[in-house]
Amino acid sequence: MASSTSLTLSQALLARATSLHQSSTDRVSLATFTGLKSSSTTTTTTPLLSSSRRAANRRCAALPGPARTRPGAVKAVSVETAVGQAADTALVEKSINTIRFLAIDAVEKANSGHPGLPMGCAPMGHVLYDEVMRYNPKNPYWFNRDRFVLSAGHGCMLQYALLHLAGYDSVQEEDLKSFRQWGSRTPGHPENFETPGVEVTTGPLGQGIANAVGLALAEKHLAARYNKPDNEIVDHYTYVILGDGCQMEGISNEACSLAGHWGLGKLIAFYDDNHISIDGDTEIAFTESVDKRFEGLGWHVIWVKNGNTGYDEIRAAIKEAKAVTDKPTLIKVTTTIGFGSPNKANSYSVHGSALGAKEVDATRKNLGWPFEPFHVPEDVKKHWSRHAPKGSALEAEWNAKFAEYEKKYKEEAAELKSIITGELPVGWEKALPTYTPESPADATRNLSQQCLNALAKVLPGFLGGSADLASSNMTLLKMFGDFQKDTPEERNVRFGVREHGMGAICNGIALHSPGGLIPYCATFFVFTDYMRAAIRISALSEAGVIYVMTHDSIGLGEDGPTHQPIEHIASFRAMPNILMLRPADGNETAGAYKVAVLNRKRPSILALSRQKLKQLPGTSIEGVEKGGYIISDNSSGNKPDVILIGTGSELEIAAQAAEELRKEGKAVRVVSFISWELFDEQSDAYKESVLPAAVSARVSIEAGSTFGWEKIIGSKGKAIGIDRFGASAPAGRIYKEYGLTAEAVIAAAKELS
Amino acid sequence: MASSTSLTLSQALLARATSLHQSSTDRVSLATFTGLKSSSTTTTTTPLLSSSRRAANRRCAALPGPARTRPGAVKAVSVETAVGQAADTALVEKSINTIRFLAIDAVEKANSGHPGLPMGCAPMGHVLYDEVMRYNPKNPYWFNRDRFVLSAGHGCMLQYALLHLAGYDSVQEEDLKSFRQWGSRTPGHPENFETPGVEVTTGPLGQGIANAVGLALAEKHLAARYNKPDNEIVDHYTYVILGDGCQMEGISNEACSLAGHWGLGKLIAFYDDNHISIDGDTEIAFTESVDKRFEGLGWHVIWVKNGNTGYDEIRAAIKEAKAVTDKPTLIKVTTTIGFGSPNKANSYSVHGSALGAKEVDATRKNLGWPFEPFHVPEDVKKHWSRHAPKGSALEAEWNAKFAEYEKKYKEEAAELKSIITGELPVGWEKALPTYTPESPADATRNLSQQCLNALAKVLPGFLGGSADLASSNMTLLKMFGDFQKDTPEERNVRFGVREHGMGAICNGIALHSPGGLIPYCATFFVFTDYMRAAIRISALSEAGVIYVMTHDSIGLGEDGPTHQPIEHIASFRAMPNILMLRPADGNETAGAYKVAVLNRKRPSILALSRQKLKQLPGTSIEGVEKGGYIISDNSSGNKPDVILIGTGSELEIAAQAAEELRKEGKAVRVVSFISWELFDEQSDAYKESVLPAAVSARVSIEAGSTFGWEKIIGSKGKAIGIDRFGASAPAGRIYKEYGLTAEAVIAAAKELS
């Protein structure tokens, strides 16, 4: 990674960004703000609402939740916003309808997509992006920006419309017109790696709100570490919009329970309470009191009863949320899905398909919208145009603040800078421990702890924890305390038994400061099943989370088949853009961590043993970096009689078998195959040097499914593994009963060679 | 399956059961009940409690939750129980300490396991199994038994001790002594397939409570369908013990939200509120108000403040819970983990390891327990001995009731009987639709709906639904309404957006009446990631759930990579005891359902297309049953020039490529590879007839990861697939851009042959 010493932080971030557009770099020009004057608000009228909507509203009125804000209770005579004063209500409404129709038109043109949410959430979207959030559209990577997450990712046209109005280069008119098309920057769900301005990748429900908890955690943590009484250099909010679907998913309850526990006061979530999901009215499957649940989770809860036109209610709710600094806030905003569509609003039919030409026309009439598709009225355009200069000004202001900070707090500034830019300190990898065959045997989970503690000393953005298994996963950082509500500067995160939430929170941490914050998280390897959806998002969204997965096989023994992974290694080898690493001893564990830390855009899974393993001759960090490499060989001319291939705890068995076979005069090569993905990336010549095509006598041994091993051992090889579930017994006994022994390897080798 | 017409229902069930022990069959003998007389209770004294425990109690006292029962408020002068009167308090305490020490001793002997929970939960365990639950230890499969689920499965010694005391043949003294050993019936976590008397397989946290929701759903559903005003033939409770870990897991919130929504009044869950998890005090990660959350979820909540010695509190709570018939009940029982251990109680150190000889001694002293390890005092033994005759009497009574029912309601009785015995109606498979190449092209998700509706007509125990995607997964049963609180007799289950809970609930339904209740559930294939832990438990615990997974590839188009499965097929092919089926057209979809219904001890995943597919010549239900089969071939002598292999939507591409190649004079075989597992089970001769070893020119095409295909195509074959994430665009475009085309197949075939 290029050094950024000669660049400003923002320039460094922009340079690093993989924006598909050439972003303007003159974002520091301080254009004078010329926002429109606000006038007093008038009472807005509600367009056509279906009668079932009214029924839903009645039901809402009967709910026991708090209703601190009431329609009309707050007058927005002069609303203070992040970028000056808000527009008058007529213009606000015009802007909101612009958002609605951009969504309607894009979905209509694609004949695919979800118009309902953008139509219902346009008011809160407008208030957020136009009045509340602090960001710089010309530098989507400005460090101190407010973060926004659309957890209900199917409604992505809402966010694209907002990014477009706000002046992000990533979403121009042609991008809106190519919504959901090949190669566009406006894919069917928000993808951070496609669209600058999108913070995280959402769509799979519940992930976004959990990511947002991670983003807010990162802010709270960095603020606690780096803010000074005279200079609060880290200071931003995290906003989310989530829907009924997100609320039903267990992951959101996990993450929100933690957010409450941690008191993430700068996390403000809007719950789009529209009472409609794909299968119809939420009455059919979702009748719990969300308010009560969130109060139980330790959140501050506000109810905006009129999310369709109650702009002042929305504004007041945000103000109230900001005033509550020790709790996250859920703003339940009752809206009408597909608001404005006379025949489809408040029905599932507006959720996930184009309105159709006829209904688009009817909606245009109903909302008084005479414009062509994709048209942004001039006054709306002009109104939003202030965000580019204002954003640049916000960033310039912050840059000046950082310069002050740098002068006064040199060390802290350097550290924070390295987190912001994602530059790893020179020589960090020297901190990793190395071992000799004489080093004591140890479980790789323990060796992993040595690495974690070594890395935490040299990597300022290294933090993480376990899902209530710290003492089993061996993940505690000994020099740090617990990240808690009142000690957010600490780096041991206690996730509780919430694997799924943990993974998604780590995605949020990683994407808060890509490259700089390096989150790790841990549980038993088998429980990756609980968090697989989050791990997949790590891989897809290029979040370099490190997954520390211990108890990686039947070697865990007595806990039995519910706890013994079998198919898990194979299942991750099949997943794109992820590194599946199974180290065999100390050097390989250190090598795995080196690879994991270097891969900031690709998550790593480390499968680690519960049981003690010998330190093997021939293993090395350099070897690990190749994915597969020779640890011992008594052949000559690259033509051994047989190649024994092992991973993790079974490499020791392969080495032991080789020793026996060599005694009998065989030329035997032992290969460690710690990461298939890394080996795949090597040159053909290197691959041939490790696995010569001429040697078809190959035996693999791995305490997991043999699925996929034919690729390595060929049709003539023999894979020793486990293709059934495990069993409850001491580990040694299971290994023997399941035939994972040196004897089995020797027998197979003899049969083949 | 053998006909059971000549057997009683219970005999049929026993005959079917795979009990490892020969169960006694004289369970209908109506031994006279000679329960011990109860005397008035005395105030029990609390053994040594650490001071931190007292702090925890103080904290509890400050919680806002309801405390309807207060210590001492209820006098158990004469407690009515399911099996007569309870023992006097001294004997109760002795029984409870027996449970504690059986757990302590077994863990000590194994030097592995979790003594903390059994020691804390022994009182509620005793009350449940000795006083409340209705079961027959000599026939663990008696249909109308109360179900018990230990969701906190690590505490399994609690359940083993209870089964032992209650007289189950599956857990005898030698079984307790071989706890966690190879081949024992007392594995490290409760496994229904190892230990008769265990209903479901738990250990992975949160699964059990969700299974219990499924068990309770099954009871409510069957009761609604078959009970008559004069004969409530289906009538039992479902009891659960869950801990802090279960509570933290998102899956439990999902399932409990549904339980509240459905008003499962006969579900009674004990929450072991012991404030300790593996990482220490729950204060570090779990400070939400569980009471408030469950009230929000629509449960009745009771707090038993003294779960250690407040036996009457526990009894009163159960009585209260039973009185609330329209809501499930959560009984929060505040206990001390490791109760009785003077130095380890109320600490994480007692959670998951043996106490150690010294502390075992100290605990024996503290609780006044002079006995040898594994000793059950005579009076305790005698007290519990009434359960075998009483259980037989309960079953005999029910059998008599069933005989009455059968006389009066012949049709219903026959149907219910088939559900109870798991016998499929003769000729059911004839209901499956068949197709010809002339039948209109259609998406396999639509063809699936035809099968689902055909099967629901002929299989009385067929029910299921979708995670809020019924209209996309095409899973509605048209002749039935929704299973809801007030219409529990219906068969369309609305799970909401709760995939994980859905899977686990279906496991519960399947295991309520194995073979007879056939649950299916549905979501997009990619979201198996959300429910993978539940799917794995289906496979492990032999729950034949049918997973209807639509939108099975990039073929879903615009929703993009978050919604497009890539590695999922491979990941399930690697999982033991599960069938991964990817049908190509109507006949194959019907065949997949035939296989799925027949496999009652192995779950099936059907990967189904969103997009239309042609009905192909050569496909057949019989072919599907072989896993892989030839759909067309113009070669002779079992020696084609090239074999093209496809699955699902890509079989059509393979067929198209074959047509082109044949025009050019090639001898081409096309093989459908719908299920690798089924093909693996065929004879070598059959396999050779489909994939002759002599033909190495093999091309596979599948819109998913190529991982694993080397096994089928050999080292010289070519796998066409997708080893990166998908993209957002119309499906046809992605197929083209990703090279999944007939042209690509043709090119590969020419290169190889």
Interface residues (C-beta under 8 A of the other chain):
Chain A: A110 S112 G113 G153 H154 R180 Q181 W182 G183 S184 P187 G188 H189 E191 T201 T202 G203 P204 L205 G206 D244 G245 C246 M248 E249 G250 I251 S252 N253 E254 S257 L258 G260 H261 S277 I278 D279 T282 I284 A285 F286 T287 E288 S289 V290 D291 K292 R293 E295 G296 L297 G298 Y348 S466 D468 L469 A470 S471 S472 D482 Q484 R494 F495 G496 V497 R498 E499 H500 G501 V526 F527 D529 Y530 R532 A533 R536 I537 A539 L540 G557 E558 D559 G560 P561 T562 H563 I566 E567 A570 S571 R573 A574 M575 P576 N577 S705 F707 G708 E710 K711 G714 S715 D723 R724 F725 A727 S728 A729 P730 R733 I734 E737
Chain B: A110 S112 G113 G153 H154 R180 Q181 W182 G183 S184 P187 G188 H189 E191 T201 T202 G203 P204 L205 D244 G245 C246 M248 E249 G250 I251 S252 N253 E254 S257 L258 G260 H261 S277 I278 D279 T282 I284 A285 F286 T287 E288 S289 V290 D291 K292 R293 E295 G296 L297 G298 Y348 S466 D468 L469 A470 S471 S472 D482 Q484 R494 F495 G496 V497 R498 E499 H500 G501 V526 F527 D529 Y530 R532 A533 R536 I537 A539 L540 G557 E558 D559 G560 P561 T562 H563 I566 E567 A570 S571 R573 A574 M575 P576 N577 S705 F707 G708 E710 K711 G714 S715 D723 R724 F725 A727 S728 A729 P730 R733 I734 E737
